[in-house]
Amino acid sequence: MTGDVAVLGAGMHPWGKWGRAFVEYGVAAARAALADAGLEWRDIGSIVGADTVRSGYPGYVAGATFAKALGWQGARVTSVYAACASGAQAVDTARAQILSGLADVVLVVGADAAPKGFFRPAGGDRPDDPDWLRFRVLGATNPAYFGLYARRRMAVHGDTPEDFAQVKVKNAALGALNPYARYRKRVTAEEVAASAVVADPLRLLDICATSDGGAALVLAGMDFARRHGVRDPVRIRAVSTVTPRYPNTVLDLPDMATDSAVAVQPAAETFRASIARAAYEEAGVGPEDLSFAEVYDLSTALELQWYEDLGLCGEGEATKLLRDGATTLGGRIPVNVSGGLASFGEAVPAQAIAQVCELTRQLRYDAGDRQVAGACVGIAANQGLFGHGSAVIAVR
């Protein structure tokens, strides 16, 4: 047990395609989080920025970029990049600073202005960059990657496109209730089936979009929270940022040849399952203790995979959990009550932070029509491409 840190403030800039610089979204989210915490920017001892790498040089130093935009005041600064796990690693960095005594209160910010269409590699030849390899050597865009995972579930567990569509139907209904979501329209399974095939078997409505958006958190030590009159804050109890184990027998692009499991005993669990286990062990809870979960639904099929990776059900049982209504609002273990990436789209550095914003609202009983009754423990989970684990457990 490493000790809890308090979430004093959570703020977001709505997701969409706004056509402005990522700094604007991050500053808006930061100011909202500060207002939520009842603090001023000058009260912050450290700022941690989750980086974007598609908006030119300032994106690489997001911490200082946001600090400058808010007004230089001498705060400690850190910038973090870990692809889709950037936000969780920013939270972990802030937590480490608080627990080590380097700062009493830390502002965590992530924002992005994503390009139109699917993500593409930056220019130049970078054969040591796995992201470059998957695009340039394999020609595999993100939807191709998602489609392969969907095909694997169909082959191994018997999932169907109709099952995938029901994930979208569920998340769209919840996203319609979230004022920060980009897509706030319910859809039917028939509309999913009628949308264009993008990466067979996945259709357009099975795959998340790319979006602009921002999210921020104000984190503090428990003593600081109490001094400021916050007696029972939402607390972050665990952050998991583990890496895979050898041999990895479930392939991730661009590694098309697995480490040999002929001569080496495979690991007892998959990479994503190890992310969740590490978080559970640190928090001293198990999947049976969860009230709800926010997971990284880059595609509808990947949400189903997370059900199993988080231990919400056994291997191959995700579709049964979905069909039984367990993962919708009012079910045994609601998943993506925010609407998920199906409703938001990807704003890469912000999305893991946005997940913790949702954990915070739910655990404060401040989620309105999306509120999970009796919420007391929530987990947010995603995976940064090519080996960045990401899971956060929050409690109240």
Buried (B, 14 or more C-beta within 10 A) or exposed (E): EEEBBBBBBBBBBBBBBBEEBBBBBBBBBBBBBBEBBEBEBEBBBBBBBBBBBBBEEBBBBBBBBBBBBBEEEEBBBBBBBBBBBBBBBBBBBBBBBBBEEEBBBBBBBBBBBBEEEBBEEEEEEEEEBBBBBBBBEEEBBBBBBBBBBBBBBBEEBEBEBEBBBBBBBBBBBBBBBBEBBBBBEEBEBEBBBEBEEBBEBBBEBBBBBBBBBBBBBBBBBBEBBBEBEBEEBBBBBBBBBBEBBEBBEBEBBBEEEEBEEEEEEBBEBBBBBBBBBBBBEBBEBEBEBBBBBBBBBBBBBBBBBBBBBBBBBEEEBBBEBBEEEBBBBEBEBBBBBBBBBBBBBBBBBBBBBBBBBBBBBBBBEEBEEBBBEEBBBBBBBBBBBBBBBBBBBBBB
